[in-house]
């Protein structure tokens, strides 16, 4: 019995550590500090994100990105409006167009897709992303860096994106719970076994 409890305890410990490592490697959190993504995310809100690799960001995704030469090197949340090869244009007060088609953007604040930005017409270089905030009147985004590779950032600057589906995170939590139950069960068995041993 003692050997079985020790084996179960060891297995449980491995399961707990594995789940913690999986969560640490695959997920992160950020606290929103600006109005740039209103109404999707508001200041003070804590956002859970899954880490992604370069090239995984899709059109329409909100992403957490960090560019050394912008925002004092801080990570910011922005929305992917164009990917490599896309032509992104906008006239003041008009919808954003991607490859000639108006972009439906129900997420923008107050239904205003342009804010106060000047008109622009850019082609996104390969391996780069054109990013905008959802609060267009209060977002320092790709529109204000047009002289630097059409305002785009490298797709490798993307660190993570908010979780649409938390099943992976929930699964890791349940796995850690099972491991913890095994460890606690092994400890309880060990304590009970010691109490049953006769004293000499």
C-alpha positions in Angstrom: 0.0 0.0 0.0 2.8 2.4 0.9 4.5 1.8 -2.5 1.2 2.4 -4.4 0.6 5.7 -2.5 4.1 6.9 -3.3 3.7 6.0 -7.0 0.3 7.8 -7.1 1.8 10.8 -5.4 4.6 11.0 -7.8 2.3 10.6 -10.8 0.0 13.3 -9.3 3.0 15.7 -8.9 4.1 15.2 -12.5 0.5 15.9 -13.7 0.2 19.1 -11.6 3.6 20.4 -12.8 2.8 19.5 -16.4 -0.5 21.3 -16.3 1.1 24.4 -14.7 3.9 24.4 -17.3 1.3 24.0 -20.1 -0.8 27.0 -18.8 2.4 29.1 -18.4 3.7 28.3 -21.9 0.4 28.5 -23.7 -1.5 31.3 -22.0 -1.0 34.8 -20.6 -3.1 37.7 -19.2 -3.0 41.4 -19.7 -4.8 44.3 -18.0 -6.1 46.9 -20.4 -4.7 50.4 -19.7 -6.1 52.6 -22.5 -9.3 53.5 -24.3 -7.9 52.4 -27.7 -9.9 49.1 -27.8 -13.3 50.4 -26.5 -16.0 49.1 -26.5 -14.5 45.6 -27.0 -12.1 46.0 -24.0 -12.2 48.7 -21.3 -9.5 50.1 -19.0 -8.9 47.9 -16.0 -10.3 44.8 -17.7 -8.2 41.7 -17.4 -8.0 39.7 -20.6 -7.0 36.1 -21.0 -4.9 35.3 -24.1 -3.5 32.3 -25.9 0.1 32.6 -27.1 0.4 32.3 -30.9 3.2 32.0 -33.4 4.1 34.4 -36.2 1.7 34.0 -39.1 -1.2 32.7 -37.0 -3.0 36.0 -36.6 -6.1 36.2 -38.9 -8.0 39.1 -40.4 -10.3 40.5 -37.7 -8.4 39.0 -34.7 -7.6 41.2 -31.7 -3.9 40.6 -30.9 -1.4 41.5 -28.3 1.7 42.9 -30.0 5.0 44.4 -29.0 7.1 46.5 -31.4 10.4 47.8 -30.0 10.1 51.0 -31.9 6.5 51.9 -30.9 4.6 52.5 -27.7 7.9 52.6 -25.7 8.3 48.9 -26.3 5.1 48.1 -24.4 2.7 45.4 -25.5 -0.7 46.7 -26.9 -4.0 45.2 -28.0 -5.0 46.1 -31.6 -7.2 44.5 -34.3 -5.8 42.9 -37.5 -7.3 44.8 -40.4 -4.9 43.7 -43.2 -2.4 40.9 -43.7 0.5 40.5 -46.2 -0.7 41.5 -49.7 -3.9 43.2 -48.7 -4.7 46.7 -49.9 -6.2 48.7 -47.1 -7.8 52.1 -47.8 -10.0 54.6 -46.1 -11.4 58.0 -46.8 -12.5 60.3 -43.9 -15.9 59.3 -42.6 -16.0 56.2 -44.9 -15.7 52.5 -44.0 -12.3 50.8 -44.2 -11.9 48.8 -47.4 -9.8 45.7 -47.8 -9.0 44.7 -51.4 -11.8 47.0 -52.6 -14.5 45.7 -50.3 -15.9 47.7 -47.4 -15.1 46.1 -44.1 -18.1 45.4 -41.8 -16.9 46.6 -38.4 -19.7 46.3 -35.8 -17.1 46.5 -33.0 -15.9 50.1 -33.6 -16.9 52.6 -31.0 -19.9 54.8 -31.8 -20.0 53.2 -35.3 -17.2 55.5 -36.4 -14.7 53.5 -38.5 -12.3 56.5 -39.2 -12.1 58.8 -36.2 -10.0 61.9 -37.0 -7.3 60.1 -39.0 -6.3 61.4 -42.5 -7.2 59.2 -45.6 -4.8 56.4 -46.4 -4.2 53.8 -49.1 -1.6 51.1 -48.3 -0.5 47.7 -49.4 0.5 45.5 -46.5 4.0 44.0 -47.1 4.3 40.2 -46.8 5.0 39.0 -43.3 3.4 42.2 -41.8 0.1 43.3 -40.3 -2.0 46.5 -40.5 -3.5 47.1 -37.1 -6.2 49.5 -35.8 -7.8 50.1 -32.4 -11.6 49.7 -32.1 -11.9 53.3 -30.7 -10.7 54.9 -33.9 -11.0 58.5 -32.6 -8.6 57.6 -29.7 -6.2 55.0 -31.0 -2.5 55.5 -31.9 -2.3 52.7 -34.5 -1.0 51.9 -38.0 -2.6 55.0 -39.4 -0.1 57.2 -37.6 3.0 55.3 -38.7 2.4 55.3 -42.5 6.0 56.4 -43.3 7.3 53.2 -41.6 6.4 50.2 -43.9 2.9 51.6 -44.4 2.3 51.6 -40.7 2.4 47.9 -40.4 4.2 45.7 -37.8 5.9 42.4 -38.3 3.7 39.4 -37.7 6.4 38.1 -35.4 5.6 41.0 -33.1 2.3 39.3 -32.2 2.5 37.6 -28.8 -1.0 36.4 -28.2 -4.7 36.8 -28.9 -7.7 36.8 -26.6 -9.3 33.5 -25.9 -12.6 32.9 -27.8 -12.7 29.4 -26.4 -11.3 28.7 -23.0 -11.7 24.9 -23.2 -7.9 24.4 -23.4 -7.5 26.5 -20.2 -10.3 24.7 -18.5 -8.8 21.3 -19.5 -5.5 22.2 -18.1 -7.2 23.3 -14.9 -9.0 20.0 -14.6 -5.8 18.1 -15.3 -4.1 20.0 -12.5 -7.0 19.3 -10.2 -6.8 15.5 -10.9 -3.1 15.6 -10.2 -3.7 17.5 -6.9 -6.3 14.9 -5.8 -3.7 12.2 -6.5 -1.1 13.9 -4.5 -3.4 14.6 -1.6 -4.7 11.1 -1.7 -1.2 9.7 -1.5 -0.4 12.0 1.5 -3.6 10.9 3.3 -2.8 7.2 2.6 0.7 7.7 4.0 -0.5 9.4 7.1 -3.1 6.7 7.7 -0.5 4.0 7.2 1.8 5.5 9.8 -1.0 5.8 12.3 -1.8 2.1 11.9 1.7 0.9 12.5 2.2 -0.6 15.9 4.6 1.3 18.2 7.5 -0.5 19.7 
